């Protein structure tokens, strides 16, 4: 069976066209397997959408379209069904004829289309006569939304004097309607307010300059833009936006002085840097376009200067050089102002600068005296007699009346003792001879004071140089320690010498060295002048004997090149030394010193050995004291209430108690008188000997302890401390008994030590000593 289109577009707006047998996508008809052929053909169908108008205001339901099957025979045997989005609620279908209706108002902005499925069913068999087919119902737009300016309000800035057509900014409106259908979303822009300065492009919303505008006239404009949909047709919706347009400044105005002529005054006493006055220029521009620089033109630019106050844009005129009423009483200067930053676009119209004239009058004042020179330099020969002329200073009153002045020297009493000045004519003389070697320059401060007005004082510096004369003879620069070895050979250099001179030589010092007349016949040493202000002392013979002559005194004559030349004799002491082969100077020095003291080398060695021994003893004593200080038993041992006296040897017995120093337990503040210890009685001795053979529980031992305790308690000379003393008690478990022979009542002859050999290898050496001793005794 051959299938054609299931549906056709019905009525009014849009029809749905099915594929016909001649359509290329339909395939071929197959009557043997009609259902299969239909399924294959239906998969290739392409349906055009149906349309439903949104916001339908007519009586609902509203007809949309009709679906029709080729099997339709108008006998009522087919039934049409509809499923999918909105089926049965928004969209319904007449099952008898396949007509589709919309039952509610649609909003394209919420949902622009619906996907539905239709099917034709045989009423008798309740089977579909063809496969289910899917189609789309689109919601057709109507103009139900107004344009909106989402980015407003707008603010834009454009430079002033911009040419016509300059773009300022762009405004954009949006419309919620469908831009692909009709003119509902097609907007048109127009200018409601802002003519004739601005214009707007109807389609793009770009605002442009319509004429050149001057910021100095008006710097802000309020422009209103309207946007209409439907391309501005009747019934269109519209919206407006406000655009604030500011004109930014450009440097299109030159600065102008407020006055063409300024008058100012300055006192002749005014110091350099004094502010004389201010000039001011105006500029209609703002910011850096109004920044300006001032300058001075003309011949008087070396007397006055002008600077710019960057905050107030004023020109401040300063005094650059002192003025003098008597020399010039008025000045006329030209001040110029120019913008700091210039826009070349406006230079062709007029120069961006202005000029004005400033007349400055100099005011007369009572000025202090003025010296003819700022500083004076004078000379005088040293040693000149008192009252010698040094020089003259001169000052005068610059005022018209030329008041007389009075001179004086200040700054230092020492200078006043050396110099004096004539208070009337400024002549400086010496009051005592000067010594260049003490001070070669003297700096004076001389004042000049008006006699009529003592408050008007001026100062000047006078530098006096003392010229040198050759009044000091040359001499050695230091004391020379000169040594010669006993084994020195002839022609050996033993000393290099030089000289100094306190005088000041303009050509430089030059010294000459000679042996004095009384030393010319000396056959021991010679001198050689090196012609460079130094000389060398050489031996004139070989071999010297210290025993014959310990030292030599060599007079050396030194002559300078002054006018007249001065001469001095300096004595060089040469000491004879016993040197080794390497000529050890250190040994030579101290050997000479000891020789002069009458000490020999052996005596020196003995002295050094004694010093070394004393040093070792001193260090040993320090070490012992330090060890005692570090002992674990410090002074805090006084806080102990028990004292254990320990004996590391066997001897002594009960009478050997002198090893215990009871004074260690005495306090530092109270020292009782020592009471001699009473002698241990024979009975106590007997008890002690008996205690050696008994245990600690023996009555004899307890009696012995009681006796000792009573003795300690009744003795007022001992400190109130408990004292535990051991007396070699060995207890009952000892096989050896006591080995001590001290205070023994029996001799070695009465004792047998053979048992020591049975004690093992630890007592082997002790047994050997005692048994061998007994054998010898026998």
C-alpha positions as CSV (number, residue, x, y, z in Angstrom):
1,X,0.0,0.0,0.0
2,X,1.3,3.4,-1.0
3,X,1.2,6.2,1.7
4,X,0.8,9.9,1.0
5,X,1.0,12.7,3.5
6,X,-0.9,12.1,6.8
7,X,-1.5,15.7,7.5
8,X,-2.2,18.8,5.5
9,X,-2.1,22.4,6.6
10,X,-5.6,23.5,7.1
11,X,-7.3,26.9,6.9
12,X,-6.0,30.4,7.9
13,X,-2.3,30.7,8.7
14,X,-0.2,27.7,8.0
15,X,-0.7,24.3,6.4
16,X,1.2,21.1,7.0
17,X,2.1,19.5,3.7
18,X,2.7,15.8,3.6
19,X,5.0,13.9,1.3
20,X,3.3,12.8,-1.9
21,X,4.0,9.7,-3.9
22,X,6.0,11.7,-6.3
23,X,8.1,13.2,-3.4
24,X,11.7,11.9,-3.5
25,X,11.7,11.1,0.2
26,X,8.5,8.9,0.1
27,X,10.0,5.8,-1.4
28,X,7.9,3.3,-3.4
29,X,4.6,1.8,-2.6
30,X,4.4,-1.8,-1.4
31,X,0.9,-3.3,-1.1
32,X,2.1,-6.6,0.2
33,X,3.6,-5.0,3.4
34,X,1.8,-1.7,3.8
35,X,2.6,-1.1,7.6
36,X,6.3,-1.7,7.1
37,X,6.4,0.6,4.1
38,X,4.6,3.3,6.1
39,X,7.1,3.1,8.9
40,X,10.0,3.4,6.6
41,X,8.4,6.3,4.7
42,X,7.3,8.2,7.8
43,X,10.8,8.3,9.1
44,X,11.8,10.4,6.1
45,X,9.0,13.0,6.4
46,X,9.8,16.6,7.2
47,X,6.9,18.5,8.6
48,X,6.5,22.3,8.4
49,X,5.4,23.8,11.7
50,X,2.0,25.1,12.6
51,X,1.6,28.6,14.1
52,X,-0.5,30.0,16.9
53,X,-0.6,33.7,17.7
54,X,0.4,34.7,21.2
55,X,-1.9,36.9,23.3
56,X,-4.9,35.8,21.3
57,X,-7.8,38.1,22.4
58,X,-10.7,36.4,20.4
59,X,-13.1,33.9,22.0
60,X,-11.3,30.7,23.0
61,X,-10.8,28.1,21.7
62,X,-9.1,29.4,18.6
63,X,-8.5,27.2,15.5
64,X,-4.9,26.5,14.7
65,X,-4.9,23.9,11.9
66,X,-6.1,20.5,10.7
67,X,-4.5,17.1,10.3
68,X,-5.8,14.8,7.7
69,X,-4.9,11.2,6.7
70,X,-5.1,9.9,3.2
71,X,-7.1,7.0,4.6
72,X,-9.8,9.5,5.5
73,X,-13.0,8.4,3.5
74,X,-15.4,10.7,5.3
75,X,-17.2,7.7,6.7
76,X,-16.3,8.5,10.3
77,X,-14.2,5.3,10.7
78,X,-11.0,7.2,11.6
79,X,-10.3,8.8,14.9
80,X,-7.5,11.4,15.5
81,X,-5.5,11.6,18.7
82,X,-3.0,14.2,20.0
83,X,-0.2,13.8,22.6
84,X,2.8,15.8,23.6
85,X,3.5,19.3,25.2
86,X,0.2,20.9,26.2
87,X,-2.0,18.2,24.5
88,X,-5.4,18.1,26.1
89,X,-4.9,21.3,28.1
90,X,-3.4,24.0,25.9
91,X,-4.1,22.2,22.6
92,X,-7.1,20.0,21.8
93,X,-8.0,18.1,18.6
94,X,-11.3,17.2,17.1
95,X,-11.0,13.4,16.9
96,X,-13.5,13.3,14.0
97,X,-11.9,15.7,11.6
98,X,-8.4,16.3,13.0
99,X,-8.8,20.1,13.7
100,X,-6.5,21.5,16.3
101,X,-7.5,24.4,18.7
102,X,-5.7,26.4,21.3
103,X,-7.6,26.9,24.5
104,X,-5.4,29.4,26.4
105,X,-3.5,32.6,25.8
106,X,0.1,31.9,24.8
107,X,3.3,33.9,25.6
108,X,6.1,33.6,23.2
109,X,8.6,35.0,25.7
110,X,7.9,32.2,28.1
111,X,7.6,29.3,25.6
112,X,8.2,29.9,21.9
113,X,7.1,26.5,20.5
114,X,5.4,23.2,21.5
115,X,6.3,19.6,20.2
116,X,3.2,17.4,19.6
117,X,2.5,13.9,18.2
118,X,-0.6,13.0,16.1
119,X,-2.0,9.6,15.1
120,X,-5.0,8.3,13.1
121,X,-6.7,5.2,14.5
122,X,-9.3,2.9,12.9
123,X,-12.4,3.0,15.1
124,X,-13.3,-0.6,14.3
125,X,-10.1,-2.3,14.9
126,X,-8.6,0.4,17.3
127,X,-5.4,0.0,15.4
128,X,-3.4,2.9,13.9
129,X,-3.7,3.2,10.2
130,X,-0.3,4.8,10.0
131,X,2.6,5.5,12.4
132,X,2.5,8.3,14.9
133,X,3.8,11.5,13.5
134,X,5.6,14.4,15.3
135,X,5.1,18.1,14.5
136,X,5.7,21.6,16.0
137,X,3.4,24.4,16.8
138,X,5.3,27.7,17.0
139,X,3.9,30.7,18.9
140,X,3.8,33.7,16.6
141,X,5.0,36.9,18.2
142,X,3.0,40.1,18.7
143,X,4.3,43.5,19.8
144,X,3.6,43.2,23.5
145,X,7.0,44.4,25.0
146,X,8.4,47.9,25.4
147,X,12.0,48.7,24.6
148,X,14.3,49.1,27.7
149,X,17.6,50.8,28.3
150,X,19.3,48.4,30.7
151,X,22.6,50.3,31.0
152,X,21.2,53.7,31.8
153,X,21.6,56.3,33.1
154,X,24.5,57.1,30.9
155,X,27.5,59.4,31.6
156,X,30.0,60.3,28.8
157,X,32.9,62.7,28.4
158,X,34.1,64.4,25.3
159,X,36.9,67.0,24.8
160,X,35.7,70.5,24.2
161,X,36.1,72.0,20.8
162,X,35.8,68.5,19.2
163,X,34.8,68.7,15.6
164,X,31.3,68.0,14.2
165,X,30.7,64.3,13.9
166,X,32.9,63.2,16.8
167,X,31.5,60.1,18.5
168,X,30.5,60.7,22.1
169,X,29.0,57.4,23.3
170,X,26.4,54.8,22.2
171,X,23.2,53.9,23.9
172,X,21.5,50.5,23.4
173,X,17.9,49.5,24.1
174,X,16.5,45.9,24.1
175,X,13.1,44.6,23.2
176,X,11.7,41.3,24.5
177,X,9.7,40.6,21.3
178,X,10.9,38.3,18.5
179,X,13.5,40.0,16.4
180,X,13.1,37.4,13.6
181,X,9.4,38.1,13.0
182,X,7.9,41.3,12.0
183,X,9.0,44.7,13.3
184,X,8.1,44.2,16.9
185,X,11.8,44.2,18.0
186,X,13.1,46.6,15.4
187,X,14.1,49.8,17.2
188,X,14.6,53.3,16.1
189,X,16.5,56.0,18.1
190,X,15.8,59.7,18.1
191,X,17.0,62.8,20.0
192,X,14.3,64.4,22.2
193,X,16.7,66.9,24.0
194,X,20.2,68.0,23.1
195,X,19.8,69.9,19.8
196,X,21.6,71.5,18.2
197,X,24.8,70.3,20.0
198,X,24.3,66.6,19.6
199,X,22.8,64.1,17.2
200,X,22.0,60.4,17.3
201,X,22.2,57.7,14.7
202,X,18.6,56.2,14.3
203,X,19.6,52.6,14.0
204,X,22.8,52.3,16.1
205,X,22.1,54.8,19.0
206,X,25.6,56.4,18.5
207,X,25.6,60.0,19.9
208,X,27.8,62.4,18.0
209,X,28.9,66.0,18.2
210,X,26.7,68.3,16.1
211,X,28.9,71.4,16.6
212,X,32.0,72.6,18.4
213,X,31.4,73.6,22.0
214,X,33.5,75.6,24.5
215,X,33.8,74.2,28.0
216,X,34.4,77.6,29.4
217,X,30.9,78.6,28.2
218,X,29.2,75.4,29.4
219,X,30.8,72.3,30.6
220,X,27.8,69.8,31.0
221,X,24.8,68.9,28.8
222,X,21.8,66.7,29.5
223,X,20.7,64.7,26.4
224,X,17.5,62.6,26.2
225,X,17.4,59.7,23.7
226,X,14.2,57.9,22.7
227,X,13.9,54.3,21.4
228,X,10.8,53.1,19.5
229,X,10.0,49.6,18.3
230,X,8.0,48.8,15.2
231,X,10.5,51.1,13.4
232,X,8.7,54.0,14.8
233,X,5.3,53.1,13.2
234,X,2.0,54.0,14.8
235,X,1.1,51.9,17.8
236,X,4.8,51.3,18.6
237,X,6.1,51.2,22.2
238,X,8.9,53.6,23.3
239,X,11.4,54.2,26.1
240,X,13.8,57.1,26.9
241,X,17.3,57.3,28.4
242,X,19.2,60.2,29.9
243,X,22.8,60.8,28.9
244,X,24.9,63.3,30.9
245,X,27.7,64.6,28.6
246,X,30.6,66.4,30.2
247,X,33.1,68.5,28.2
248,X,36.7,67.9,29.2
249,X,39.1,70.8,29.1
250,X,41.7,71.4,26.4
251,X,44.3,74.1,26.5
252,X,42.5,76.5,24.2
253,X,43.0,79.6,26.3
254,X,46.3,81.5,26.9
255,X,47.1,83.0,30.3
256,X,46.4,86.7,30.8
257,X,47.9,89.1,33.4
258,X,45.3,90.8,35.5
259,X,47.2,94.1,35.3
260,X,49.3,95.7,32.6
261,X,51.5,97.5,35.1
262,X,52.6,96.6,38.7
263,X,54.3,98.8,41.2
264,X,56.5,97.4,44.0
265,X,59.1,98.7,46.6
266,X,62.3,97.2,48.1
267,X,64.5,98.4,50.8
268,X,68.2,98.6,50.1
269,X,68.7,96.7,53.4
270,X,66.7,93.8,52.1
271,X,68.8,90.6,52.0
272,X,69.0,88.4,49.0
273,X,66.0,86.1,48.7
274,X,63.5,88.7,50.0
275,X,60.0,88.5,48.5
276,X,59.3,91.9,46.8
277,X,55.8,91.2,45.4
278,X,53.5,88.9,43.4
279,X,52.0,89.0,39.9
280,X,49.1,86.9,38.8
281,X,47.8,85.7,35.4
282,X,44.5,84.1,34.8
283,X,43.7,81.1,32.6
284,X,40.2,79.9,31.8
285,X,41.4,76.4,31.5
286,X,41.6,74.0,34.4
287,X,44.1,71.4,35.7
288,X,47.4,71.1,34.0
289,X,46.1,73.2,31.1
290,X,46.1,76.1,33.5
291,X,49.6,75.4,34.8
292,X,51.9,78.3,33.9
293,X,55.5,79.4,34.2
294,X,56.7,83.0,34.9
295,X,60.0,84.5,33.8
296,X,61.8,87.9,33.7
297,X,63.0,89.5,30.5
298,X,65.4,92.4,30.2
299,X,68.7,93.7,31.5
300,X,67.6,93.5,35.1
301,X,67.2,89.8,35.3
302,X,70.5,89.5,37.3
303,X,69.0,91.6,40.1
304,X,65.5,90.1,40.4
305,X,64.1,86.6,39.9
306,X,60.6,85.2,39.7
307,X,59.4,81.8,40.7
308,X,56.0,80.1,40.2
309,X,53.8,79.0,43.1
310,X,52.4,75.7,41.7
311,X,49.4,75.9,44.0
312,X,48.2,79.4,43.5
313,X,49.7,79.9,40.0
314,X,51.2,83.2,41.1
315,X,54.5,84.7,40.1
316,X,56.7,85.6,43.2
317,X,59.3,88.2,42.5
318,X,62.5,87.7,44.7
319,X,65.6,89.8,45.2
320,X,68.5,88.1,43.6
321,X,71.2,90.7,44.3
322,X,71.4,93.5,46.9
323,X,70.3,96.9,45.7
324,X,71.8,100.2,46.5
325,X,69.7,103.3,46.8
326,X,72.8,105.5,46.1
327,X,73.6,103.6,43.0
328,X,70.2,103.0,41.4
329,X,66.8,104.0,42.8
330,X,64.3,102.3,40.5
331,X,64.1,99.3,38.2
332,X,61.6,98.4,35.4
333,X,61.4,94.7,34.5
334,X,59.2,92.8,32.1
335,X,57.5,89.6,33.4
336,X,56.3,87.0,31.0
337,X,53.9,84.1,31.6
338,X,53.4,81.1,29.4
339,X,51.4,77.8,29.7
340,X,53.4,74.9,31.0
341,X,51.7,72.5,28.6
342,X,50.7,73.8,25.1
343,X,48.3,72.2,22.6
344,X,49.8,72.7,19.1
345,X,46.3,72.8,17.6
346,X,45.7,76.3,19.0
347,X,49.1,77.9,18.5
348,X,48.0,79.2,15.1
349,X,45.3,81.4,16.6
350,X,47.4,83.4,19.1
351,X,50.6,83.0,21.1
352,X,50.0,81.2,24.5
353,X,51.8,83.8,26.6
354,X,51.4,87.3,28.1
355,X,53.6,90.0,29.4
356,X,53.4,92.8,31.9
357,X,55.7,95.5,33.3
358,X,56.8,95.7,36.9
359,X,58.3,98.9,38.3
360,X,60.4,98.5,41.5
361,X,61.4,101.5,43.6
362,X,64.5,101.2,45.9
363,X,63.8,102.7,49.4
364,X,66.7,104.5,51.1
365,X,67.8,103.3,54.6
366,X,70.6,103.9,57.0
367,X,73.1,101.3,55.9
368,X,76.1,100.1,57.9
369,X,79.6,101.0,56.7
370,X,81.0,99.1,53.8
371,X,84.6,97.9,53.6
372,X,86.4,98.5,50.3
373,X,87.4,94.8,50.2
374,X,85.5,91.7,51.4
375,X,88.7,90.2,52.8
376,X,92.1,91.6,53.4
377,X,95.4,89.7,53.2
378,X,98.5,91.3,54.8
379,X,102.1,90.2,55.4
380,X,104.7,91.0,58.0
381,X,108.2,89.6,58.7
382,X,108.6,87.6,61.8
383,X,110.6,89.2,64.6
384,X,109.5,92.7,63.5
385,X,109.7,95.1,66.5
386,X,106.5,96.2,68.2
387,X,104.7,99.0,66.4
388,X,105.6,97.7,63.0
389,X,102.9,98.5,60.3
390,X,101.0,95.5,59.1
391,X,98.4,97.2,56.8
392,X,95.3,99.3,56.6
393,X,91.6,98.6,56.3
394,X,89.1,101.1,54.9
395,X,85.4,101.4,55.3
396,X,82.9,104.2,54.5
397,X,79.3,105.0,55.1
398,X,77.4,104.3,51.8
399,X,74.6,106.8,52.8
400,X,74.5,110.2,51.3
401,X,75.7,112.0,54.5
402,X,78.8,109.8,54.6
403,X,79.0,109.5,58.4
404,X,82.5,108.8,59.9
405,X,83.3,105.3,61.1
406,X,85.3,103.8,64.0
407,X,87.4,100.6,63.7
408,X,88.1,97.9,66.3
409,X,89.5,94.3,66.5
410,X,87.2,91.6,67.9
411,X,87.3,87.8,68.4
412,X,90.1,86.9,70.9
413,X,92.2,88.6,73.5
414,X,95.3,86.8,72.2
415,X,95.0,88.6,68.9
416,X,94.5,91.9,70.7
417,X,97.8,91.3,72.5
418,X,99.6,90.8,69.2
419,X,97.9,93.5,67.1
420,X,96.2,96.9,67.5
421,X,94.2,99.1,65.1
422,X,93.8,102.8,64.9
423,X,90.1,103.4,65.4
424,X,90.1,106.4,63.1
425,X,92.0,105.3,60.0
426,X,92.0,101.5,60.3
427,X,95.9,101.1,60.5
428,X,96.9,97.8,62.0
429,X,100.3,97.5,63.8
430,X,102.0,94.9,65.9
431,X,102.2,95.1,69.7
432,X,104.9,92.5,70.1
433,X,107.4,90.6,67.8
434,X,105.8,87.6,66.0
435,X,107.2,84.1,65.7
436,X,106.3,82.3,62.5
437,X,107.2,79.0,64.0
438,X,104.5,79.5,66.7
439,X,101.8,80.7,64.2
440,X,102.4,81.4,60.6
441,X,98.9,83.0,60.0
442,X,96.7,85.2,62.1
443,X,93.1,85.8,61.4
444,X,91.5,89.0,62.6
445,X,88.0,90.2,62.6
446,X,87.8,94.0,62.2
447,X,84.5,95.9,62.7
448,X,83.6,99.3,61.4
449,X,80.9,101.2,63.3
450,X,79.1,104.4,62.4
451,X,79.9,107.1,65.0
452,X,76.4,108.5,64.7
453,X,74.5,105.2,64.9
454,X,76.5,102.5,66.8
455,X,74.0,99.9,65.8
456,X,75.2,100.0,62.2
457,X,78.2,97.7,62.3
458,X,80.1,95.9,59.5
459,X,82.7,93.2,59.8
460,X,85.6,92.0,57.6
461,X,88.2,89.4,57.9
462,X,91.9,90.3,57.9
463,X,94.4,87.4,57.2
464,X,98.0,88.2,58.3
465,X,100.8,86.0,57.1
466,X,104.0,86.0,59.1
467,X,107.0,85.8,56.7
468,X,109.8,83.5,57.7
469,X,113.4,84.5,58.5
470,X,116.1,81.9,59.0
471,X,116.3,82.0,62.8
472,X,116.3,78.2,63.6
473,X,119.3,76.0,63.0
474,X,118.9,72.5,61.7
475,X,118.9,69.5,64.1
476,X,118.4,65.8,64.3
477,X,114.7,64.8,63.8
478,X,114.9,62.2,66.6
479,X,117.3,60.6,69.1
480,X,119.4,58.0,67.3
481,X,120.4,54.7,69.0
482,X,123.6,53.8,67.2
483,X,125.5,50.6,67.9
484,X,128.7,49.2,66.5
485,X,129.8,45.6,66.9
486,X,133.1,44.6,68.3
487,X,133.7,42.5,65.2
488,X,132.7,45.4,62.8
489,X,135.0,45.9,59.8
490,X,136.2,49.1,58.3
491,X,133.7,51.0,56.0
492,X,130.6,49.4,57.5
493,X,127.5,51.6,57.6
494,X,126.3,51.8,61.2
495,X,123.7,54.7,61.0
496,X,121.8,56.8,58.5
497,X,120.9,60.3,59.7
498,X,118.8,63.2,58.5
499,X,117.9,66.7,59.7
500,X,114.9,69.0,60.1
501,X,114.5,72.8,60.3
502,X,111.6,74.7,61.9
503,X,112.0,77.5,59.4
504,X,110.0,77.8,56.2
505,X,112.1,77.7,53.1
506,X,110.6,79.0,49.9
507,X,113.0,77.0,47.8
508,X,113.0,73.9,50.0
509,X,115.5,72.9,52.7
510,X,118.9,71.6,51.8
511,X,121.3,70.4,54.6
512,X,125.0,69.7,54.6
513,X,126.6,67.2,57.1
514,X,130.2,67.4,58.4
515,X,132.2,66.0,61.3
516,X,132.8,68.7,63.8
517,X,136.4,70.2,64.0
518,X,137.2,68.3,67.2
519,X,136.2,65.0,65.6
520,X,138.0,65.4,62.3
521,X,141.0,63.6,63.6
522,X,138.9,60.7,65.0
523,X,140.1,57.6,63.4
524,X,137.1,55.5,64.4
525,X,134.3,56.8,62.2
526,X,133.6,58.9,59.1
527,X,130.6,60.6,57.6
528,X,129.3,60.7,54.0
529,X,126.8,63.4,52.8
530,X,124.3,61.8,50.4
531,X,123.3,65.2,49.0
532,X,119.6,64.4,49.6
533,X,119.4,65.8,53.2
534,X,120.7,62.5,54.6
535,X,124.1,61.2,55.5
536,X,125.7,57.9,56.5
537,X,128.0,57.1,59.4
538,X,130.7,54.5,58.6
539,X,133.3,52.8,60.6
540,X,136.9,53.9,59.9
541,X,138.6,50.9,61.3
542,X,138.0,47.2,62.0
543,X,137.5,45.8,65.5
544,X,136.3,47.5,68.7
545,X,136.8,46.4,72.3
546,X,134.0,47.1,74.7
547,X,136.4,46.7,77.7
548,X,138.6,49.5,76.4
549,X,135.8,52.0,75.4
550,X,132.1,51.3,75.9
551,X,130.7,54.3,73.8
552,X,131.9,57.0,71.5
553,X,130.5,60.5,71.2
554,X,130.5,61.8,67.6
555,X,129.9,65.6,67.1
556,X,128.1,66.2,63.7
557,X,127.9,69.6,62.1
558,X,124.7,70.4,60.1
559,X,124.4,73.5,57.9
560,X,121.1,74.8,56.2
561,X,120.8,76.8,53.0
562,X,119.1,79.8,54.6
563,X,120.1,83.5,54.4
564,X,122.3,83.7,56.3
565,X,123.1,80.0,56.8
566,X,122.7,78.6,60.3
567,X,124.8,75.8,61.8
568,X,124.2,73.4,64.7
569,X,126.3,70.7,66.3
570,X,124.5,67.4,67.2
571,X,126.1,64.6,69.1
572,X,125.7,61.0,68.0
573,X,126.3,58.4,70.7
574,X,127.8,55.1,69.3
575,X,127.6,52.1,71.7
576,X,130.0,49.1,71.3
577,X,128.2,45.7,71.5
578,X,129.3,42.1,71.7
579,X,127.4,40.8,68.6
580,X,126.9,37.4,67.2
581,X,127.6,36.6,63.5
582,X,124.1,37.8,62.6
583,X,124.6,41.1,64.4
584,X,121.5,40.7,66.6
585,X,120.5,44.3,67.4
586,X,118.1,43.3,70.2
587,X,120.8,41.4,72.0
588,X,123.2,44.3,71.4
589,X,120.9,46.8,72.9
590,X,120.2,44.9,76.1
591,X,123.7,43.7,76.4
592,X,124.9,47.3,76.2
593,X,122.3,48.2,78.9
594,X,123.5,45.4,81.2
595,X,127.1,46.3,80.6
596,X,126.4,49.9,81.6
597,X,124.7,48.5,84.8
598,X,127.8,46.3,85.5
599,X,126.0,43.0,84.9
600,X,127.5,40.1,83.1
601,X,125.6,37.6,80.9
602,X,125.9,34.9,83.6
603,X,124.3,37.2,86.1
604,X,121.5,38.0,83.7
605,X,120.8,34.3,83.2
606,X,120.7,33.7,87.0
607,X,118.3,36.6,87.4
608,X,116.0,35.3,84.7
609,X,116.0,31.8,86.3
610,X,115.1,33.2,89.7
611,X,112.2,35.1,88.1
612,X,111.0,31.9,86.4
613,X,111.1,29.9,89.6
614,X,109.1,32.6,91.5
615,X,106.6,32.6,88.7
616,X,106.1,28.8,88.9
617,X,105.6,29.0,92.7
618,X,103.1,31.7,92.4
619,X,101.1,29.8,89.8
620,X,101.2,26.7,92.0
621,X,99.8,28.6,95.0
622,X,97.0,30.0,92.9
623,X,96.1,26.5,91.6
624,X,96.0,25.1,95.2
625,X,93.7,28.0,96.4
626,X,91.5,27.5,93.4
627,X,91.2,23.8,94.2
628,X,90.2,24.5,97.7
629,X,87.6,26.9,96.6
630,X,86.1,24.2,94.3
631,X,86.0,21.6,97.2
632,X,82.5,20.0,97.6
633,X,82.6,20.9,101.3
634,X,82.0,24.6,101.2
635,X,81.3,27.0,104.0
636,X,77.7,25.8,104.0
637,X,79.0,22.7,105.8
638,X,78.3,24.7,109.0
639,X,74.6,24.0,108.4
640,X,75.2,20.2,108.9
641,X,74.3,19.0,112.4
642,X,76.4,15.8,112.1
643,X,80.1,15.5,111.5
644,X,81.7,12.2,110.3
645,X,85.5,12.1,110.9
646,X,87.1,9.6,108.7
647,X,90.5,7.9,109.1
648,X,92.0,6.3,106.1
649,X,94.7,4.5,108.1
650,X,94.8,2.0,110.8
651,X,97.1,3.5,113.3
652,X,96.6,5.5,116.4
653,X,93.8,3.8,118.2
654,X,91.7,5.7,120.7
655,X,94.5,8.1,121.5
656,X,95.0,9.1,117.9
657,X,92.3,11.8,118.0
658,X,94.5,14.8,117.3
659,X,94.0,14.2,113.6
660,X,90.5,15.5,114.0
661,X,90.5,19.3,113.9
662,X,87.6,20.4,116.0
663,X,88.2,24.1,115.1
664,X,86.6,23.4,111.7
665,X,83.2,23.1,113.5
666,X,83.6,26.3,115.4
667,X,81.3,29.2,114.3
668,X,82.9,32.4,112.9
669,X,81.3,34.7,115.5
670,X,81.9,32.8,118.8
671,X,85.2,31.0,119.6
672,X,85.3,29.3,123.0
673,X,88.5,28.8,124.9
674,X,90.0,25.5,124.2
675,X,90.0,23.1,127.1
676,X,92.7,20.5,127.1
677,X,91.3,17.0,126.5
678,X,91.6,14.9,129.6
679,X,93.6,11.8,129.3
680,X,92.0,8.5,128.6
681,X,92.1,6.4,131.6
682,X,93.7,3.0,131.8
683,X,90.2,1.6,132.4
684,X,89.0,3.1,129.1
685,X,92.1,1.6,127.4
686,X,91.2,-1.8,128.8
687,X,87.6,-1.4,127.7
688,X,88.7,-0.6,124.2
689,X,90.9,-3.6,124.0
690,X,88.1,-5.8,125.2
691,X,85.7,-4.3,122.7
692,X,87.8,-5.6,119.9
693,X,86.8,-9.1,120.9
694,X,83.1,-8.5,121.3
695,X,80.1,-7.5,119.3
696,X,78.2,-4.2,119.3
697,X,75.7,-5.6,121.8
698,X,78.3,-6.2,124.4
699,X,77.9,-4.4,127.7
700,X,81.6,-3.5,127.7
701,X,81.2,-1.7,124.3
702,X,78.0,0.1,125.6
703,X,79.9,1.3,128.7
704,X,82.7,2.6,126.5
705,X,80.3,4.5,124.3
706,X,78.5,6.0,127.3
707,X,81.8,7.2,128.8
708,X,82.7,9.0,125.6
709,X,79.2,10.5,125.3
710,X,79.3,11.8,128.8
711,X,82.8,13.2,128.2
712,X,81.5,15.1,125.1
713,X,78.4,16.4,126.9
714,X,80.2,17.8,129.9
715,X,83.0,19.5,127.9
716,X,82.0,23.2,127.5
717,X,84.8,23.9,124.9
718,X,83.3,21.9,122.1
719,X,80.5,23.2,119.8
720,X,77.0,21.8,120.2
721,X,77.3,19.3,117.3
722,X,77.1,15.6,117.4
723,X,80.4,14.0,116.6
724,X,80.7,10.3,115.6
725,X,84.2,9.0,115.9
726,X,85.2,5.5,114.9
727,X,87.9,3.6,116.9
728,X,88.7,0.7,114.6
729,X,85.9,-1.5,115.9
730,X,85.6,-4.5,113.6
731,X,82.6,-6.4,115.1
732,X,82.3,-10.0,115.9
733,X,82.5,-11.4,112.5
734,X,86.2,-10.7,111.9
735,X,88.5,-13.7,111.8
736,X,91.6,-11.5,111.8
737,X,90.8,-9.3,114.8
738,X,92.8,-6.2,115.0
739,X,96.0,-5.9,113.0
740,X,97.0,-2.6,114.6
741,X,100.1,-2.5,116.7
742,X,99.4,0.9,118.2
743,X,99.0,1.0,121.9
744,X,99.2,-2.8,121.8
745,X,99.9,-4.5,125.1
746,X,101.7,-7.4,123.5
747,X,104.6,-7.4,121.2
748,X,105.0,-8.9,117.8
749,X,106.8,-11.8,119.4
750,X,103.5,-12.7,121.2
751,X,101.5,-12.7,118.0
752,X,101.3,-15.3,115.3
753,X,100.3,-14.3,111.7
754,X,100.4,-17.7,110.2
755,X,96.7,-17.6,109.7
756,X,97.1,-14.9,107.0
757,X,98.3,-17.5,104.6
758,X,94.9,-19.2,104.8
759,X,93.0,-16.1,103.7
760,X,93.6,-16.5,100.0
761,X,95.5,-14.6,97.3
762,X,94.2,-11.2,98.3
763,X,96.2,-11.3,101.5
764,X,99.2,-13.0,100.0
765,X,101.5,-10.0,100.1
766,X,100.4,-9.1,103.7
767,X,101.0,-12.6,104.9
768,X,104.5,-12.5,103.3
769,X,105.4,-9.4,105.1
770,X,104.3,-10.5,108.6
771,X,105.5,-14.1,108.3
772,X,108.9,-13.1,107.0
773,X,109.2,-10.5,109.7
774,X,108.5,-13.0,112.4
775,X,111.0,-15.4,110.9
776,X,113.6,-12.7,110.9
777,X,112.7,-11.8,114.5
778,X,113.0,-15.4,115.5
